């Protein structure tokens, strides 16, 4: 099939998807807007849009609510607001600190490279389904907490512990320092936070089979933000499991064990963050007893109701947090910048990162590219009160073993329709810009993915 035809097919699918969403809009237009559904909205008796432009994206007020340990910005009253008193004890109602996220793929059509044995077009219904339970809130003034567990039906029937941390807020003065301890996402306060994209990251279709220090056979590329991906071929974690080039790692890991402090001592225009982590995505213990550390600064140029903009920069310094096939320790570090601009109904944000591997064994420099880069740019437009249109560009210039590395470039488009402020249908189409290059690597196998998803949070 010609490249022009491959480019046209995703666009045609997207046009049909938009027509579907607009038709859904006409059917659901009589449904009234929901009021204060998620737990924090229930607790503080406010609408979800006080903190969100559209779920899951936070507006400036919501970002400072998060920074302040789930207390309203400029306050330390989390221990008393909306709580019941039992003598000296104060407790939240269960609905004020317990939340549920349910997400499922109703339709998924995937086009894989036909030249690969066992590949080809695949269409599935109702898979996978994600159930995420979380509890978050305040224990007393300036002490907050967050715990989440996740189940992915069809892959595992067990609840898996994700982020779990405690925050000690307003140390030394209001907004001077907020301490976070436990398992958390280091990039939560970055301009483009890993955990809050409108395009939900998509994992690989099949778990790759591999043994210790063997190169895994990857059936397809995972549609994770390229700026946050591992980027390297031929790296392993400290338990000798392959680190896939699309895995979220380092500063942009979904959960790392450590401690960090952040604050705004000079006012709302400047945020600092410093943290120390076990590194290597080790959830229990620290196998080499060394630590990774990072710094991040963010400048907020405006925080009005209609317009906000910010710029972030970070440096993450790894210390023997990965291995190569010779079993030698190497160190991975990451440096990056990110930005966001929101004007009324338009939201644009992106990130650019550079990853480097150091401490390579002698003689490996000629077969291993120690530098890789990634860029992700995303834009959304609220064209009506219920309909959000978006697009995302990802480019990954891969590093690692020269014999196997392959770069990847994807473009995605989506239409997201909110039946309620906490319930949305998403029609999404991603296609591989590098189809014409051919090849049998994972970065080329996935040609196109079209899906219709439903997500509910309450």
NORKA-V223139 format. One record per residue. N is the residue number from 1. RES is the residue in three letters. SS is DSSP state (H for helix, E for strand, C for the rest). PHI is phi in whole degrees, -180 to 180 (NA if undefined). NEAR is the number of other C-alpha atoms within 10 Angstrom. Layout:
N & RES & SS & PHI & NEAR
N & RES & SS & PHI & NEAR
//
This chain:
1 & UNK & C & NA & 6
2 & UNK & C & -68 & 8
3 & UNK & H & -61 & 11
4 & UNK & H & -62 & 9
5 & UNK & H & -67 & 10
6 & UNK & H & -65 & 17
7 & UNK & H & -72 & 15
8 & UNK & H & -73 & 11
9 & UNK & H & -59 & 13
10 & UNK & H & -59 & 22
11 & UNK & H & -65 & 16
12 & UNK & H & -65 & 11
13 & UNK & H & -61 & 15
14 & UNK & H & -65 & 21
15 & UNK & H & -62 & 12
16 & UNK & H & -65 & 13
17 & UNK & H & -63 & 21
18 & UNK & H & -64 & 20
19 & UNK & H & -62 & 13
20 & UNK & H & -61 & 13
21 & UNK & H & -66 & 19
22 & UNK & H & -65 & 15
23 & UNK & H & -65 & 11
24 & UNK & H & -63 & 14
25 & UNK & H & -60 & 18
26 & UNK & H & -66 & 9
27 & UNK & H & -76 & 10
28 & UNK & H & -101 & 15
29 & UNK & C & -62 & 11
30 & UNK & C & -83 & 8
31 & UNK & C & -79 & 10
32 & UNK & C & -77 & 10
33 & UNK & C & -68 & 14
34 & UNK & C & -76 & 13
35 & UNK & C & -116 & 16
36 & UNK & C & 45 & 20
37 & UNK & C & -81 & 21
38 & UNK & C & -62 & 22
39 & UNK & H & -59 & 24
40 & UNK & H & -69 & 22
41 & UNK & H & -65 & 17
42 & UNK & H & -65 & 19
43 & UNK & H & -64 & 19
44 & UNK & H & -94 & 15
45 & UNK & C & 56 & 13
46 & UNK & C & -132 & 15
47 & UNK & C & -77 & 17
48 & UNK & H & -56 & 23
49 & UNK & H & -74 & 18
50 & UNK & H & -63 & 16
51 & UNK & C & -108 & 22
52 & UNK & E & -119 & 17
53 & UNK & E & -67 & 19
54 & UNK & E & -153 & 19
55 & UNK & C & -54 & 19
56 & UNK & C & -100 & 16
57 & UNK & E & -72 & 18
58 & UNK & E & -94 & 21
59 & UNK & C & -91 & 22
60 & UNK & H & -56 & 23
61 & UNK & H & -64 & 18
62 & UNK & H & -65 & 20
63 & UNK & H & -64 & 19
64 & UNK & H & -74 & 22
65 & UNK & H & -62 & 18
66 & UNK & H & -65 & 17
67 & UNK & H & -59 & 26
68 & UNK & C & -87 & 29
69 & UNK & C & 70 & 28
70 & UNK & C & 65 & 25
71 & UNK & C & -118 & 25
72 & UNK & C & -57 & 18
73 & UNK & C & -53 & 17
74 & UNK & C & 78 & 12
75 & UNK & C & -128 & 14
76 & UNK & C & -136 & 21
77 & UNK & C & -100 & 16
78 & UNK & C & -61 & 22
79 & UNK & C & -80 & 20
80 & UNK & C & -123 & 17
81 & UNK & C & -66 & 18
82 & UNK & C & 59 & 17
83 & UNK & E & -109 & 16
84 & UNK & E & -91 & 12
85 & UNK & E & -101 & 11
86 & UNK & E & -127 & 8
87 & UNK & C & 68 & 6
88 & UNK & C & -85 & 5
89 & UNK & E & -99 & 11
90 & UNK & E & -121 & 16
91 & UNK & E & -133 & 17
92 & UNK & E & -75 & 19
93 & UNK & C & -66 & 14
94 & UNK & H & -55 & 10
95 & UNK & H & -67 & 15
96 & UNK & H & -89 & 20
97 & UNK & C & -137 & 19
98 & UNK & E & -116 & 19
99 & UNK & E & -135 & 19
100 & UNK & E & -136 & 17
101 & UNK & E & -119 & 17
102 & UNK & E & -123 & 17
103 & UNK & E & -141 & 20
104 & UNK & E & -145 & 20
105 & UNK & E & -96 & 20
106 & UNK & E & -74 & 18
107 & UNK & E & -137 & 16
108 & UNK & E & -138 & 20
109 & UNK & E & -120 & 16
110 & UNK & E & -121 & 20
111 & UNK & E & -107 & 18
112 & UNK & E & -107 & 22
113 & UNK & C & -65 & 23
114 & UNK & C & -71 & 13
115 & UNK & C & -71 & 12
116 & UNK & C & -81 & 13
117 & UNK & C & -61 & 7
118 & UNK & C & 83 & 9
119 & UNK & C & -103 & 15
120 & UNK & C & 142 & 15
121 & UNK & C & -65 & 14
122 & UNK & E & -134 & 11
123 & UNK & E & -126 & 12
124 & UNK & E & -129 & 13
125 & UNK & E & -120 & 13
126 & UNK & C & 64 & 12
127 & UNK & C & -152 & 17
128 & UNK & C & -87 & 17
129 & UNK & E & -122 & 18
130 & UNK & E & -110 & 16
131 & UNK & E & -121 & 18
132 & UNK & E & -123 & 19
133 & UNK & E & -110 & 19
134 & UNK & E & -143 & 19
135 & UNK & E & -128 & 18
136 & UNK & E & -154 & 21
137 & UNK & E & 163 & 23
138 & UNK & E & -127 & 25
139 & UNK & E & -88 & 17
140 & UNK & E & -156 & 16
141 & UNK & C & -54 & 18
142 & UNK & C & 67 & 21
143 & UNK & E & -127 & 24
144 & UNK & E & -116 & 22
145 & UNK & E & -153 & 20
146 & UNK & E & -152 & 20
147 & UNK & E & -142 & 19
148 & UNK & E & -134 & 19
149 & UNK & E & -130 & 17
150 & UNK & E & -135 & 21
151 & UNK & E & -125 & 18
152 & UNK & E & -114 & 18
153 & UNK & E & -67 & 15
154 & UNK & C & 95 & 10
155 & UNK & C & -114 & 12
156 & UNK & C & -158 & 10
157 & UNK & C & -100 & 10
158 & UNK & C & -100 & 11
159 & UNK & C & -79 & 15
160 & UNK & E & -110 & 13
161 & UNK & E & -69 & 17
162 & UNK & E & -108 & 20
163 & UNK & E & -68 & 19
164 & UNK & E & -158 & 21
165 & UNK & E & -153 & 19
166 & UNK & E & -120 & 22
167 & UNK & E & -119 & 24
168 & UNK & E & -115 & 19
169 & UNK & C & -111 & 27
170 & UNK & C & 58 & 25
171 & UNK & C & -72 & 14
172 & UNK & C & 81 & 10
173 & UNK & C & 149 & 10
174 & UNK & C & -59 & 17
175 & UNK & C & 68 & 24
176 & UNK & C & -71 & 18
177 & UNK & C & -156 & 22
178 & UNK & E & -121 & 24
179 & UNK & E & -98 & 22
180 & UNK & E & -126 & 24
181 & UNK & E & -132 & 18
182 & UNK & E & 136 & 21
183 & UNK & E & -110 & 23
184 & UNK & E & -148 & 24
185 & UNK & C & -91 & 22
186 & UNK & H & -59 & 29
187 & UNK & H & -91 & 21
188 & UNK & H & -59 & 18
189 & UNK & H & -106 & 21
190 & UNK & C & -71 & 26
191 & UNK & C & -56 & 25
192 & UNK & C & -120 & 25
193 & UNK & C & -66 & 20
194 & UNK & H & -59 & 23
195 & UNK & H & -86 & 16
196 & UNK & H & -131 & 14
197 & UNK & C & -81 & 16
198 & UNK & C & -72 & 21
199 & UNK & C & -85 & 21
200 & UNK & C & -69 & 15
201 & UNK & C & -57 & 14
202 & UNK & E & -112 & 12
203 & UNK & C & -83 & 14
204 & UNK & C & -66 & 17
205 & UNK & C & -67 & 13
206 & UNK & C & -122 & 11
207 & UNK & C & -71 & 13
208 & UNK & C & -72 & 15
209 & UNK & C & -80 & 11
210 & UNK & C & -161 & 13
211 & UNK & C & -115 & 11
212 & UNK & C & -60 & 13
213 & UNK & C & 59 & 19
214 & UNK & C & -96 & 14
215 & UNK & C & -75 & 20
216 & UNK & C & -70 & 18
217 & UNK & C & -91 & 13
218 & UNK & C & -100 & 19
219 & UNK & C & -75 & 23
220 & UNK & C & -159 & 24
221 & UNK & C & -77 & 23
222 & UNK & C & -94 & 21
223 & UNK & E & -89 & 24
224 & UNK & C & -97 & 21
225 & UNK & C & -56 & 30
226 & UNK & H & -64 & 30
227 & UNK & H & -63 & 29
228 & UNK & H & -105 & 30
229 & UNK & E & -77 & 26
230 & UNK & C & -64 & 27
231 & UNK & C & 82 & 31
232 & UNK & E & -110 & 31
233 & UNK & E & -100 & 25
234 & UNK & C & 93 & 23
235 & UNK & C & -109 & 25
236 & UNK & E & -135 & 25
237 & UNK & C & -80 & 19
238 & UNK & C & -76 & 22
239 & UNK & C & -98 & 13
240 & UNK & C & 70 & 17
241 & UNK & C & -97 & 18
242 & UNK & E & -62 & 24
243 & UNK & C & -92 & 23
244 & UNK & C & -70 & 22
245 & UNK & C & -63 & 27
246 & UNK & C & -102 & 25
247 & UNK & C & -68 & 22
248 & UNK & E & -79 & 23
249 & UNK & C & -142 & 22
250 & UNK & H & 57 & 30
251 & UNK & H & -61 & 32
252 & UNK & H & -107 & 24
253 & UNK & C & -84 & 21
254 & UNK & C & -65 & 20
255 & UNK & C & -158 & 23
256 & UNK & E & -122 & 27
257 & UNK & E & -93 & 24
258 & UNK & E & 177 & 22
259 & UNK & E & -146 & 21
260 & UNK & E & -146 & 21
261 & UNK & E & -134 & 20
262 & UNK & E & -144 & 24
263 & UNK & E & -180 & 25
264 & UNK & C & -131 & 20
265 & UNK & C & -70 & 17
266 & UNK & C & -106 & 10
267 & UNK & C & 119 & 11
268 & UNK & C & -70 & 16
269 & UNK & C & -82 & 14
270 & UNK & E & -137 & 17
271 & UNK & E & -126 & 22
272 & UNK & E & -115 & 19
273 & UNK & E & -153 & 22
274 & UNK & E & -136 & 19
275 & UNK & E & -148 & 20
276 & UNK & E & -129 & 20
277 & UNK & E & -131 & 25
278 & UNK & C & -61 & 24
279 & UNK & C & 82 & 31
280 & UNK & C & 70 & 28
281 & UNK & C & 56 & 21
282 & UNK & C & -84 & 17
283 & UNK & C & -82 & 16
284 & UNK & C & -131 & 9
285 & UNK & C & 76 & 9
286 & UNK & C & -142 & 17
287 & UNK & C & -65 & 13
288 & UNK & C & -113 & 13
289 & UNK & C & 59 & 10
290 & UNK & C & -102 & 13
291 & UNK & C & -126 & 17
292 & UNK & E & -99 & 22
293 & UNK & E & -146 & 21
294 & UNK & E & -150 & 21
295 & UNK & E & -135 & 20
296 & UNK & E & -145 & 23
297 & UNK & E & -128 & 20
298 & UNK & E & -139 & 22
299 & UNK & E & -115 & 17
300 & UNK & E & -102 & 19
301 & UNK & E & -90 & 15
302 & UNK & E & -162 & 16
303 & UNK & E & -142 & 16
304 & UNK & C & -81 & 13
305 & UNK & C & -65 & 13
306 & UNK & C & -97 & 11
307 & UNK & E & -142 & 17
308 & UNK & E & -149 & 18
309 & UNK & E & -153 & 20
310 & UNK & E & -152 & 22
311 & UNK & E & -136 & 20
312 & UNK & E & -126 & 22
313 & UNK & E & -144 & 19
314 & UNK & E & -143 & 21
315 & UNK & E & -137 & 19
316 & UNK & E & -119 & 22
317 & UNK & E & -112 & 20
318 & UNK & C & -88 & 26
319 & UNK & C & -136 & 22
320 & UNK & C & 51 & 22
321 & UNK & C & -105 & 27
322 & UNK & E & -157 & 25
323 & UNK & E & -133 & 25
324 & UNK & C & -111 & 22
325 & UNK & C & -65 & 15
326 & UNK & C & -82 & 9
327 & UNK & C & 76 & 14
328 & UNK & C & -79 & 12
329 & UNK & E & -76 & 21
330 & UNK & E & -131 & 19
331 & UNK & E & -115 & 18
332 & UNK & E & -111 & 27
333 & UNK & E & -130 & 21
334 & UNK & E & -144 & 24
335 & UNK & E & -132 & 19
336 & UNK & E & -162 & 21
337 & UNK & E & -131 & 22
338 & UNK & E & -147 & 23
339 & UNK & E & -150 & 21
340 & UNK & E & -145 & 21
341 & UNK & E & -136 & 18
342 & UNK & E & -124 & 24
343 & UNK & E & -133 & 14
344 & UNK & C & 52 & 12
345 & UNK & C & -93 & 15
346 & UNK & E & -107 & 18
347 & UNK & E & -134 & 20
348 & UNK & E & -127 & 19
349 & UNK & E & -154 & 22
350 & UNK & E & -167 & 22
351 & UNK & E & -150 & 26
352 & UNK & E & -131 & 19
353 & UNK & E & -132 & 22
354 & UNK & E & -123 & 19
355 & UNK & E & -108 & 24
356 & UNK & E & -135 & 20
357 & UNK & E & -111 & 23
358 & UNK & E & -123 & 16
359 & UNK & C & 66 & 14
360 & UNK & C & -64 & 16
361 & UNK & C & -61 & 13
362 & UNK & C & -59 & 7
363 & UNK & C & 93 & 8
364 & UNK & C & -87 & 13
365 & UNK & C & -61 & 14
366 & UNK & C & -80 & 10
367 & UNK & C & -115 & 11
368 & UNK & E & -134 & 20
369 & UNK & E & -84 & 18
370 & UNK & C & -88 & 20
371 & UNK & E & -128 & 19
372 & UNK & E & -144 & 20
373 & UNK & E & -134 & 25
374 & UNK & E & -148 & 25
375 & UNK & E & -136 & 23
376 & UNK & E & -135 & 23
377 & UNK & E & -131 & 22
378 & UNK & E & -135 & 23
379 & UNK & E & -140 & 19
380 & UNK & E & -134 & 22
381 & UNK & E & -136 & 18
382 & UNK & E & -84 & 19
383 & UNK & C & -79 & 11
384 & UNK & C & -139 & 11
385 & UNK & C & -65 & 12
386 & UNK & C & -119 & 18
387 & UNK & E & -110 & 20
388 & UNK & E & -115 & 20
389 & UNK & E & -110 & 21
390 & UNK & E & -148 & 20
391 & UNK & E & -144 & 20
392 & UNK & E & -141 & 21
393 & UNK & E & -119 & 19
394 & UNK & E & -129 & 23
395 & UNK & E & -135 & 20
396 & UNK & E & -124 & 27
397 & UNK & E & -95 & 19
398 & UNK & C & -72 & 28
399 & UNK & E & -122 & 25
400 & UNK & E & 104 & 24
401 & UNK & E & -62 & 20
402 & UNK & C & -63 & 14
403 & UNK & C & -75 & 10
404 & UNK & C & -124 & 14
405 & UNK & C & -67 & 21
406 & UNK & C & -145 & 22
407 & UNK & C & -80 & 20
408 & UNK & E & -142 & 22
409 & UNK & E & -140 & 19
410 & UNK & E & -129 & 23
411 & UNK & E & -123 & 19
412 & UNK & E & -126 & 22
413 & UNK & E & -133 & 22
414 & UNK & E & -151 & 24
415 & UNK & E & -128 & 25
416 & UNK & E & -122 & 24
417 & UNK & E & -113 & 26
418 & UNK & E & -94 & 22
419 & UNK & E & -66 & 20
420 & UNK & E & -139 & 16
421 & UNK & C & -65 & 25
422 & UNK & C & -113 & 21
423 & UNK & E & -139 & 19
424 & UNK & E & -144 & 20
425 & UNK & E & -97 & 22
426 & UNK & E & -126 & 25
427 & UNK & E & -109 & 27
428 & UNK & E & -134 & 26
429 & UNK & E & -138 & 24
430 & UNK & E & -120 & 24
431 & UNK & E & -138 & 24
432 & UNK & E & -84 & 23
433 & UNK & C & -71 & 20
434 & UNK & C & -95 & 16
435 & UNK & H & -54 & 22
436 & UNK & H & -67 & 13
437 & UNK & H & -80 & 7
438 & UNK & C & 65 & 12
439 & UNK & C & 99 & 15
440 & UNK & C & -114 & 13
441 & UNK & C & -77 & 19
442 & UNK & H & -60 & 21
443 & UNK & H & -67 & 28
444 & UNK & H & -109 & 23
445 & UNK & H & -61 & 24
446 & UNK & E & -79 & 26
447 & UNK & E & -95 & 24
448 & UNK & E & -159 & 24
449 & UNK & E & -135 & 22
450 & UNK & E & -121 & 22
451 & UNK & E & -147 & 20
452 & UNK & E & -124 & 21
453 & UNK & E & -121 & 20
454 & UNK & E & -129 & 19
455 & UNK & E & -132 & 18
456 & UNK & E & -134 & 18
457 & UNK & E & -130 & 20
458 & UNK & C & -154 & 17
//
